[in-house]
């Protein structure tokens, strides 16, 4: 996020400093918040200041808004602490860390069925946002190269995607001057429609994006259907429009809970895939991966070779320096869990999501928008919003510590307002029961109140009462 410099001259003194009350003579003096202190302080005091402020953050274990991992095994965290000082980019200095990244790329390429007839390539990233930028750049460069080889203009690239894409796709389109073409949703379709998408494709389309797990509902987009339809369109027109799969959330779910689902390099038009290791890859933030079907899909012009750190080091990243510890943690998980472990965890998350869904459905008070068996996400709307809206429910759950986001769907389904529960590792059946109990209690209490349209009059009677 962006941060702005505050104007200290107009800020009350009470807001400019930490006013501490610890049993320490040092803390008798106020500590500035927005300026570097003139003097140093003891480590334990600095720790306590920061530690206490962070108490105001939400509890990660109760944060059901985020797909990001909030719990790892102690052994994994120990490895991360041991490697905090390692810079991922220093390949010559930390050759085994580089080898571990190479192994992770190979494991994911095999997991996503990269063809043995090609040499798949990939790289670790800070998260799926960076991975998407890298994949998008490769798609744009390849499209431009094809256009120039055909003697055609290459100045109006576009990208076709559902209106439910994550904001990083909007960033890519704006930052790298690609026209975004958004397939609108509908009140009965919350992901990309294949027919609607193909109507937006033309010779300037660098790719169509398929999402393996929409952030709105957890639903998988029909990637196999999209592939088949686009194959036919390419054959008819002579174009070569590929598909990129945004598997940020589903790339560590579908291979283990739906292994027969066709969405990856088994489909011929899938040229690249991104996945977030810090989501269902079960690693603390931030680590992501991007894998290309073959070396031919990653233009050599985008790869930089540096030698000032020792030896030739090919790199294709937006970042340069970054910590190596998340990559180490990803390798730990892949070794530790294996296919059997990931499958067990993902299937257990699916069971918990199904349990929450069924309990909500039993009441008859909610409409379910998520689909079982895809991402372990529960998205639901209130049938009766006369006394309680999803925003009210979200706010009252926050008072109990639960962070459950309420939001409207993307165009053209923006009239639908929903709540979403992301089921992650660490969210037990017992916690699910406690969440459900709070939801049911809040809804029951709301039914005792007058309808929303008569609430202002009731509020008028209590105005001025302390």
C-alpha positions in Angstrom: 0.0 0.0 0.0 1.0 3.6 -0.4 2.0 5.6 2.7 1.9 9.4 3.0 4.2 11.7 4.9 2.2 13.3 7.8 2.2 17.0 8.5 3.6 17.2 12.0 3.0 20.9 12.4 -0.8 20.5 12.5 -0.8 17.2 14.4 -1.7 17.3 18.1 1.3 16.5 20.3 -0.5 13.6 21.8 -0.7 11.9 18.4 3.0 12.5 17.5 4.6 10.3 20.2 4.2 7.0 22.1 3.3 7.9 25.7 4.6 4.9 27.6 3.9 3.6 31.1 6.3 0.8 31.5 8.3 0.3 34.7 11.4 1.7 33.1 13.1 5.0 33.7 13.9 5.1 29.9 10.2 5.2 29.0 9.5 8.3 31.0 10.2 10.2 27.8 7.8 10.2 24.9 9.0 8.4 21.8 8.3 9.9 18.4 6.1 8.0 16.0 6.8 9.6 12.6 10.5 10.8 13.0 13.6 8.8 13.8 14.4 9.2 17.5 17.5 11.2 18.3 18.7 8.6 20.7 18.8 4.8 20.7 16.8 2.7 23.2 17.2 -0.7 24.8 16.2 -3.7 22.7 13.5 -4.8 25.1 11.8 -1.4 25.1 11.7 -1.2 21.3 10.4 -4.8 21.2 7.6 -4.0 23.7 6.5 -0.8 21.8 6.1 -2.7 18.5 4.7 -5.8 20.1 2.0 -3.9 21.9 0.9 -1.9 18.9 0.6 -5.2 16.9 -2.0 -6.4 19.4 -4.4 -4.1 17.6 -4.2 -6.2 14.5 -6.7 -9.0 13.9 -5.9 -12.5 15.1 -4.5 -14.4 12.1 -6.1 -17.6 13.3 -9.5 -15.9 13.1 -8.8 -14.2 9.8 -11.2 -16.0 7.5 -10.8 -13.3 4.8 -7.3 -14.3 3.7 -6.1 -17.2 1.6 -2.6 -16.6 3.0 -1.1 -19.2 5.3 -1.1 -18.3 9.0 0.3 -21.5 10.5 3.3 -23.6 9.8 5.0 -26.5 11.6 7.7 -25.4 14.1 10.4 -27.2 12.1 9.5 -25.2 9.0 9.6 -21.9 11.0 13.0 -23.0 12.5 14.3 -23.4 8.9 12.9 -20.0 8.0 14.6 -18.3 10.9 17.9 -20.0 10.1 17.8 -18.7 6.6 16.5 -15.2 7.2 19.9 -13.7 6.3 20.1 -15.4 2.9 19.5 -13.4 -0.2 17.7 -15.4 -2.8 19.4 -13.7 -5.7 23.0 -14.5 -4.6 23.1 -17.7 -6.6 26.9 -18.0 -6.5 27.2 -17.4 -2.8 24.2 -19.7 -1.9 24.3 -22.4 -4.6 22.3 -24.9 -2.5 19.5 -22.4 -2.1 19.5 -22.0 -5.9 19.5 -25.8 -6.3 16.5 -26.0 -3.9 14.6 -23.4 -6.0 15.4 -25.5 -9.1 14.0 -28.6 -7.4 10.8 -26.7 -6.5 10.3 -25.6 -10.1 10.8 -29.2 -11.3 8.4 -30.6 -8.7 5.7 -28.1 -9.8 6.4 -28.7 -13.5 5.8 -32.4 -13.0 2.8 -31.8 -10.8 1.3 -29.7 -13.6 2.1 -32.3 -16.2 4.6 -30.3 -18.2 5.2 -32.4 -21.4 8.4 -34.5 -21.4 9.0 -33.5 -25.0 9.7 -29.9 -23.9 12.0 -28.4 -21.2 9.7 -26.5 -18.8 11.2 -23.5 -17.1 10.1 -21.4 -14.1 11.1 -19.2 -11.3 10.2 -18.3 -7.7 8.6 -15.0 -7.1 7.4 -12.8 -4.1 3.8 -14.0 -4.8 1.4 -14.5 -7.6 1.3 -10.8 -8.4 4.9 -10.8 -9.5 4.4 -14.2 -11.2 1.4 -12.8 -13.2 3.5 -9.8 -14.3 6.3 -12.1 -15.5 3.9 -14.4 -17.3 2.0 -11.4 -18.9 5.3 -9.9 -20.1 6.2 -13.2 -21.8 2.8 -13.4 -23.4 3.1 -9.8 -24.7 6.6 -10.3 -26.0 5.7 -13.5 -27.8 2.6 -11.9 -29.4 4.6 -9.0 -30.5 7.3 -11.2 -32.0 4.6 -13.2 -34.0 3.0 -10.0 -35.3 6.3 -8.5 -36.5 7.2 -11.8 -38.1 3.9 -11.6 -40.0 4.6 -8.0 -41.0 1.7 -6.7 -39.0 1.4 -3.9 -36.4 2.1 -4.9 -32.8 0.9 -1.8 -30.9 -2.5 -2.8 -29.6 -2.2 -5.9 -27.4 -5.2 -6.9 -25.4 -5.9 -9.5 -22.7 -9.3 -11.3 -22.2 -10.3 -12.2 -18.7 -13.3 -12.5 -16.4 -14.4 -9.4 -14.4 -13.6 -11.6 -11.3 -9.8 -11.4 -11.7 -7.7 -10.3 -8.9 -6.4 -6.6 -9.0 -2.9 -7.7 -10.0 -4.2 -8.4 -13.5 -5.5 -4.8 -13.6 -2.1 -3.6 -12.5 -0.4 -5.7 -15.2 -2.6 -4.3 -17.9 -2.1 -0.7 -16.8 1.6 -0.9 -16.0 2.5 -2.7 -19.2 0.1 -1.0 -21.6 -2.2 -3.9 -22.5 -5.9 -3.3 -23.1 -7.9 -5.3 -20.5 -11.1 -6.9 -21.9 -13.3 -8.0 -19.0 -15.9 -10.6 -19.5 -18.8 -9.5 -17.2 -20.4 -11.8 -14.7 -24.1 -12.3 -14.4 -26.6 -12.9 -11.6 -26.3 -16.7 -12.3 -22.7 -16.9 -13.6 -19.9 -15.8 -11.3 -16.9 -16.8 -13.4 -15.8 -16.3 -17.0 -18.2 -17.5 -19.7 -16.4 -19.3 -22.6 -18.8 -18.0 -25.3 -18.6 -14.5 -24.0 -14.8 -14.6 -23.7 -14.3 -15.8 -27.3 -16.4 -13.0 -28.6 -13.8 -10.6 -27.2 -10.8 -12.4 -28.7 -9.1 -11.1 -31.9 -5.7 -11.1 -33.6 -4.3 -8.7 -31.0 -5.2 -10.9 -28.0 -2.0 -12.0 -26.2 -3.9 -14.6 -24.1 -7.1 -15.5 -22.4 -6.8 -15.9 -18.6 -8.5 -18.8 -16.8 -8.8 -18.7 -13.1 -8.4 -21.9 -11.0 -10.3 -20.6 -8.0 -12.1 -17.3 -8.1 -11.4 -15.1 -5.1 -15.1 -14.2 -5.0 -16.6 -17.7 -4.7 -13.7 -20.2 -4.9 -15.2 -21.6 -8.2 -12.9 -23.0 -10.9 -13.4 -21.5 -14.3 -14.1 -23.9 -17.2 -10.5 -24.1 -18.4 -10.9 -27.3 -20.4 -13.9 -26.0 -22.2 -12.1 -22.7 -22.8 -9.1 -24.6 -24.2 -11.3 -26.7 -26.6 -13.2 -23.6 -27.8 -10.0 -21.6 -28.3 -8.3 -24.5 -30.2 -11.3 -24.4 -32.7 -11.1 -20.6 -33.0 -7.4 -20.6 -33.6 -7.8 -23.3 -36.3 -10.5 -21.3 -38.0 -8.8 -18.0 -38.0 -5.1 -18.9 -38.1 -4.4 -17.1 -34.9 -2.3 -18.5 -32.0 -4.1 -17.2 -28.9 -2.9 -19.1 -25.8 -4.2 -19.5 -22.3 -2.6 -18.5 -19.0 -3.9 -20.2 -15.9 -4.0 -18.1 -12.8 -3.8 -20.9 -10.2 -2.9 -18.6 -7.3 -5.3 -20.4 -5.0 -6.1 -23.7 -6.8 -2.7 -24.7 -7.9 -2.0 -26.6 -4.7 -5.6 -27.8 -4.3 -6.9 -29.2 -7.5 -3.9 -31.6 -8.2 -4.6 -33.3 -4.8 -8.4 -33.1 -4.4 -9.4 -33.3 -8.1 -6.4 -35.0 -9.8 -8.4 -35.9 -12.9 -9.5 -32.3 -13.5 -8.1 -31.1 -16.8 -6.7 -27.5 -16.3 -2.9 -27.7 -16.6 -0.3 -28.4 -19.2 -2.2 -31.5 -20.3 -4.2 -29.0 -22.4 -2.3 -27.8 -25.4 -3.0 -24.1 -25.2 -1.9 -23.7 -21.6 1.4 -21.9 -22.0 2.1 -20.7 -18.4 0.7 -21.2 -14.9 1.2 -19.1 -11.7 0.6 -20.4 -8.2 1.0 -18.9 -4.7 3.1 -21.0 -2.4 1.8 -18.8 0.5 -1.8 -19.8 0.0 -2.6 -23.5 -0.2 1.1 -24.2 -0.8 1.0 -23.8 3.0 4.0 -21.4 3.3 4.0 -18.1 5.3 3.9 -15.0 2.9 5.3 -14.3 0.5 6.3 -16.8 -2.1 4.9 -17.6 -5.6 5.9 -19.5 -8.7 5.4 -19.2 -12.4 6.0 -22.1 -14.7 6.2 -22.0 -18.5 5.3 -25.0 -20.6 8.6 -24.9 -22.5 11.7 -22.6 -22.9 10.2 -21.3 -26.1 7.4 -19.6 -24.1 9.9 -17.4 -22.2 11.6 -15.0 -24.6 15.3 -14.8 -24.2 15.1 -11.0 -24.4 13.4 -10.9 -21.0 16.2 -12.8 -19.2 19.0 -10.8 -17.7 22.5 -12.2 -17.1 24.5 -10.7 -14.4 28.0 -11.6 -13.3 28.9 -9.1 -10.6 27.9 -11.5 -7.8 30.1 -14.3 -9.3 29.5 -16.5 -12.3 26.7 -16.1 -14.9 23.4 -15.7 -13.2 20.3 -15.7 -15.4 17.4 -13.9 -13.8 13.8 -13.0 -14.7 12.1 -11.2 -11.8 10.7 -7.8 -11.1 12.5 -7.9 -7.7 16.2 -8.5 -7.3 17.1 -9.0 -3.6 14.6 -10.9 -1.5 14.7 -13.4 1.4 15.3 -17.0 0.5 13.5 -18.4 3.6 10.1 -18.8 1.9 11.6 -20.9 -0.9 13.3 -23.0 1.7 10.0 -23.4 3.5 8.2 -24.4 0.3 10.8 -27.1 -0.3 10.3 -28.3 3.3 6.6 -28.7 2.7 7.0 -30.5 -0.6 9.4 -33.0 1.1 7.5 -33.2 4.4 4.0 -33.7 3.0 4.4 -35.3 -0.4 1.4 -36.0 -2.5 -0.2 -38.0 0.3 0.1 -35.3 2.9 -1.1 -32.5 0.6 -4.0 -34.7 -0.5 -5.0 -35.4 3.2 -4.9 -31.7 4.1 -6.8 -30.5 1.1 -9.5 -33.2 1.5 -9.8 -32.3 5.1 -10.3 -28.6 4.3 -12.9 -29.6 1.7 -14.8 -31.6 4.4 -14.8 -28.6 6.8 -16.0 -26.3 4.0 -18.8 -28.8 3.2 -19.7 -29.0 6.9 -20.1 -25.2 7.1 -22.1 -25.1 3.9 -24.5 -27.8 5.0 -25.0 -26.2 8.4 -25.8 -22.8 6.8 -28.2 -24.5 4.3 -30.1 -26.3 7.0 -31.3 -23.0 8.4 -33.0 -21.9 5.1 -31.7 -18.4 5.7 -28.8 -18.3 3.4 -28.2 -18.6 -0.4 -24.9 -20.5 -1.2 -22.8 -19.1 -4.0 -19.8 -21.3 -3.7 -19.5 -24.8 -5.1 -18.4 -27.8 -3.1 -15.4 -29.7 -4.3 -13.5 -26.7 -5.7 -11.6 -24.3 -3.4 -12.4 -24.9 0.3 -14.3 -21.6 0.4 -17.8 -20.9 1.6 -19.5 -17.9 0.0 -23.1 -17.1 1.0 -25.7 -14.3 1.0 -28.6 -13.6 3.4 -32.0 -14.3 2.0 -33.7 -11.7 4.2 -31.8 -8.4 4.4 -34.7 -6.4 5.9 -33.2 -6.4 9.4 -29.6 -7.5 8.8 -27.2 -7.1 5.9 -24.0 -9.0 5.2 -22.1 -5.9 6.1 -23.9 -5.8 9.5 -23.2 -9.4 10.1 -19.5 -9.0 9.2 -19.2 -6.1 11.6 -20.8 -7.9 14.5 -18.6 -11.0 13.8 -15.6 -8.7 14.0 -16.7 -7.8 17.6 -16.2 -11.4 18.4 -12.7 -11.5 16.7 -13.8 -13.1 13.5 -12.6 -11.5 10.3 -15.2 -12.4 7.7 -15.3 -10.1 4.6 -18.5 -8.8 3.2 -18.5 -7.5 -0.4 -20.5 -7.1 -3.6 -19.8 -9.3 -6.6 -18.0 -8.0 -9.7 -20.0 -6.5 -12.7 -22.6 -7.4 -13.8 -23.5 -9.2 -10.6 -22.7 -6.3 -8.3 -26.2 -6.2 -6.8 -25.4 -9.4 -5.0 -23.7 -8.9 -1.6 -22.0 -11.8 0.1 -19.9 -13.1 3.0 -16.9 -15.4 2.4 -15.2 -17.8 4.7 -11.8 -19.2 3.5 -11.1 -22.6 5.2 -7.4 -22.9 5.8 -5.2 -25.3 7.6 -5.6 -24.5 11.3 -9.3 -23.8 11.0 -10.7 -26.8 12.9 -14.2 -28.3 13.1 -14.4 -26.9 16.6 -13.7 -23.4 15.3 -16.2 -23.9 12.6 -18.9 -24.7 15.2 -18.0 -21.6 17.2 -18.2 -19.4 14.0 -21.5 -20.9 13.1 -22.9 -20.4 16.6 -22.0 -16.7 16.4 -23.6 -16.4 12.9 -26.8 -18.0 14.1 -26.9 -15.9 17.2 -26.5 -12.7 15.4 -29.1 -13.6 12.8 -31.6 -14.7 15.5 -31.1 -11.5 17.4 -31.7 -9.4 14.3 -35.1 -11.0 13.8 -36.2 -9.6 17.1 -35.5 -6.1 15.8 -37.8 -4.0 13.7 -37.3 -4.0 9.9 -34.5 -1.8 8.6 -37.0 0.8 7.2 -38.4 1.5 10.7 -35.1 1.6 12.5 -34.5 5.4 12.0 -37.6 6.2 13.9 -36.5 3.9 16.7 -33.1 5.6 16.7 -34.8 9.0 17.0 -36.3 8.0 20.3 -32.9 7.1 21.8 -31.1 10.2 20.5 -29.3 12.0 23.3 -29.5 9.0 25.7 -26.1 8.1 27.3 
